[in-house]
């Protein structure tokens, strides 16, 4: 215990100006927080600077459109909005099927600004909502981590979260998606829960349920909260940490939170009906039982208590069994066991690929790879274990929550790459704790051993002594410190940490850990290096990897920047040159964009609520031209839009997605069989491809007259020459193709001409009857059946 | 059909109409019809002679109804001979006239001559008439590969209420590919020019229809609606925003559009389409943008020099016949180039129409947004426009900015003339918005300060409040006690450290010195401790903690004594030069007690800490 003792001499002088230091620290941390907010906001502006202020990707376009509707028509119209421009001819009840949090937030901001006579457009507000909320999220992280491990850890965690790539990927300017707001709501809800747990204040408990309500409004991921918090409560009860604070933190949340959640139309009675919420009610009951037991224990004598316990346990068990049996019977009666498909695929990672191709077809529902962890959380992956260790010394209610949070979110992120987003804040919090604790230790060790700061001359003596003595000293000291740190938790029944007095706490630890000067200096440098690497990586990720809006593509060639603005070219063409009520069919990926940018009615869109409808479009795309024409015609479709990357090498085009169309279509219409499109299990479009493949609509629409571009028909995405090069379209005509051929729009030929031309041909060539019913006809007409 | 009926009608007029309106005679008429773009310009040079006795001060110009409907612009200027130094041309006033006894199918304009024409006098002047939508595409629908053919109809003779002595007509076409044209006597064709005439001594209202059917692949760019917003900021900027709704006004496109054909042979397959528009913006235009409602349009080029700024914009897709698009361009202009002051009023002097080259605008709405607080607004426009006023509420406005709206239909590039908006504006109003912002932020901070400083608890005399206050005081005292105790402990540690040094170095003197220093320090500390304890004892709210604190203090005393004893035994041992093992044996027991005591003290500290 050599080093720490010599160092405590510095402590008394510090206490005299404690108040001043606190005030200074407060101001400093305020400014640090402010700068963190500014950084969180500005690191997300790369997309605006490098590209433009525009809404990104797919889902944000839907949210943008809804927000426009809200801004234009007001909240009541919004709740009752039946959208007839999508899912034609079914339509979609928007007000009842969206999580309205994001829309209402942006709508409120817009309304507020406009009533202050700051006429920003809805688009501008939408573009910058995500950066604003990521600044808020980093502040919420500060609050949460501060509740757990004090201000230093809070600031570190906030700084880490402000630029964690995983979160940046969903919240760059323009990425106007639910997650942008939801992550803030998630962290803030957790903060309020911990705050309530630490203070036992009903005020915070109420705020907590309101924050939970906001989270429910914003994102389907709220089920994570309503399962994680009960888990933590259960953990506390099991480990004997039950207290009135725990009760106050949990019971109001369940009651108020469930009531509030049921107010959100998209959740409604799901808040009490689906299995995702059962855990919370079960724990609610358990909590009450435990509270009751504690109460009884307090008023009865120990002997009486034992009697009561045996009585209650025997009766209670019987009742519980009955109730549980009923519940299980109820749950088991529903085919999915009361769980939604996405939740089920969380519990059983293979569920989606087995049963629901439409969930499996979305790339963000795939499990992530290790590189994607490195990409998305970078060095945090290495700091997390250290943070978990730090959470255990000492383990408090709040730090156990963090441990639980990270453990569950690691699992979920491993199942679905999209849930990396939930994992990122947990990783930031634990890494923040780890970084701040190790900085604490290292800087303290340096401070105590530096001669200039501690006026004691003994330190010099210690420094000048031989290296061997020092080494011995170190060994002894570390041993001792380990001993004491082991003893501490066992000896002291510490209930929790009071964050108001971190100074004494830190002082207690000061006596424990101190490392030699050189090693601590080196470790400090290494840590700073690590942090610097993290910052560099995050800025790179924000600037290069995640800033592309995906509706505008750029490529750098020897003669400068080349812009591929084909999507908007096509949408603008549709918007201005087709009739306002024309229906456009495309794969569902482009549904939201078509309704928002082209303002045309679509058959299916990214809200994949009706599998059959999507399967119909998938079937049409994988059918031969005539059958496809019939399907599309029966759906009133006038234009068919396909995305084709073969000319410029854009890999995520419809040909690459085509197998999913076949699978989803085949899932509902069994005459579409996946093996028909595969040659020896391989998906190919070259001369080895199957005739089914080469005759399907998607192939034809993608490669129509493609061979004439270079004479060979070389597809740059598939790196091969196409199989069928010269063919004519009989039922469709090309009406528009964008500059780089990335979007091709075809019009269905009017039926009259077709029948005249076709009947003659069919008489001479084939004998297939054209007057049969659509579906049976389809099956018959395929020559390979 | 319509055309032929029209001719018939005009012939009827020609026959029925009274021979001459007055005694004016057009002694020479030279007409040139420019069909080089989709805006038809007819430039005529008229030489008027007064053959009658009365002095004439007005000359009538006649246009058939169909032409008059499409007429966008009419200007008459006195003719200047060739080779003369150009003087600033003063336009002759032109008005719509409704002379009596005239056929109703004609529209008349009267040109006022600068001075009355006496008998035998003559006067020469030029008339420029500009027509839109005068070229009819035939066939009306073409495929991508077809070239666009348009038909132009007019009269070979100059239609006039006066007799014309000598006249000629030249029709200029974009190139020499002519599908067909009406052949009359004296018709010659010269490359891309068709000449009719000269014809001599034709009576009034002579009419001989001609039709020219020719190839024209000029961009038929028509803005169905253009809203120009010119916003003046006295901070140094004139912001112009122009919202276009554009259509290709030529032959409708039908059938397939093949990008392949268009890219492979753009001049053959897609000759009728236009790909870009050119806008000549004023010099020193800055912050130029070009976008539509779904974002920035990346296909534009900008070239600038001191005379003008040339902006070349491509719509998102090539414009084929009948295709539409909509976009917005915006740019900022330096204020001092466009805003002037005269007689206490300011006036904006800026061009009226769009900067686009050869663009026909069906409806043009110009909105001039003046700064908030402008008054006494008047407009001077070079041609008649419909005008009214609006208010626009923009950034941080309270009662909105006055907006002058000028609306005109059928606008051609000739309308791109300067117009003036006069208004009064006090310079102090400029400071209104910054001051508003400053005061807003100021009051925000004041509110923050008040909130932080003011005690907003509900009652100050309530028991709980007082108890809380006392408890806080007690806590502060306890904190101090804790500090002192921990300092004591630190001193003990220092003593221990000195002992360890003693083991290592054997320097007894240093050890003694350390002891002395520690003694002094501990004494001081105990002195400091006393008043604190008394205050604690007197405080009622600290009652529950007091025993613990007192226990802490006594334990600490005990610990202190033990440490002293240990220290002195060790030092004694060293002075007596007894063996290290011996000393350790002696100290071992004390050491045990010491650690136990220390533990107790720390526990107590911890306990008090948690309260």
Interface residues (C-beta under 8 A of the other chain):
Chain A: X1 X2 X4 X5 X6 X8 X9 X11 X12 X15 X52 X54 X116 X117 X118 X119 X456 X458 X461 X465 X469 X491 X492 X494 X495 X498 X501 X504 X507 X508 X551 X552 X563 X565 X568 X569 X571 X572 X573 X575 X576 X577 X597 X705 X708 X709 X733 X734 X735 X736 X737 X738 X739 X741
Chain B: X255 X256 X257 X258 X259 X260 X264 X292 X294 X295 X296 X297 X298 X299 X316 X317 X323 X324 X325 X326 X393 X394 X395 X396 X397 X398 X482 X483 X486 X487 X489 X490 X493 X494 X496 X497 X498 X500 X501 X504 X505 X602 X603 X605 X606 X609 X610
